[in-house]
Amino acid sequence: MTATAETPTSSEAQSLLVMVERLRVKLVRERAGLARQLRELSHRVEGIDRQLDDLTVSAEWLAAIASQSTDELSA
């Protein structure tokens, strides 16, 4: 069979299949790497969220103590 503009020869098709498979493997690896990075970033964000929660609680506690001291000084 001779190749036309739309249809590759058997040899060309085989070469293209190899290229497609290499690209697929590359993309699968890239996706796995990005998924790992996303998990790591997600864990970091969760850690920062916990720290922010802790700071909020500390700030509320300190604000309550500060307002008691101010009230006691006014009395």
N, C-alpha and C positions, 0 to 999 in steps of 0.2 A: 504494500500500500504506500503510495506517495503522500507526502505531507502537503496539506493545503495551508492557507493562511490561518485557519481556525483549528486544524487538527494536527497535533504533533506526531512525529513518527514514534514508533515503539521505543526506540533508543532515547529520543528526546523526552518521552513520557517517563521513562525510567529515571533519567537524570532529574527531571522535575520532581518526581516522587521523593528522591533522595533529598533534594533541596527543601521540599515541604516538610519532610520528617525532621530534618535538622532544625528548621525554623520552629516547628512544633515543640521539640525538646528544649530549645532555647527559651521559648515563651513559658513553658511549664516551669522551668527552673527560675525564671525571672518572677513568675507569679508566686512561687513558693517563697522566694526571698522577700518579696514585698509583703506577703501574708505574715511572715515571721517578724518583719519590722513593724507591721501594724499591731501585732500582739504585744510586742515590746513597748511600743508607744502607748497602747491602751493601758498596760500595767503602770507605766509612768504617770499617765493622766490620773488613774485611780489613786495612786500614791499622793499626788499633789492635791487631789480632791480631799483625801483624808487629812492632810496637813492643813488645808484651808478650813475644814470643819473644826479641827483642834484649835486653830487660831481664833475662830469665831467664838467658840466656847470660852476660851481664855479671855478674849476681849470683853465678852459679856460679864464674866466673873469679875474682872478688874474694874469695869465700869460700875458694877454694883457696889464694890468695895469703895471706889472713889466717891460715889454719891453718898454713901453712908458717912464717910469721913467729912464731907462737905456739910451734910445735915447736922452732924454732931458739933462741928465748929460753929454753925449758925445758932445752935441752941443755947 
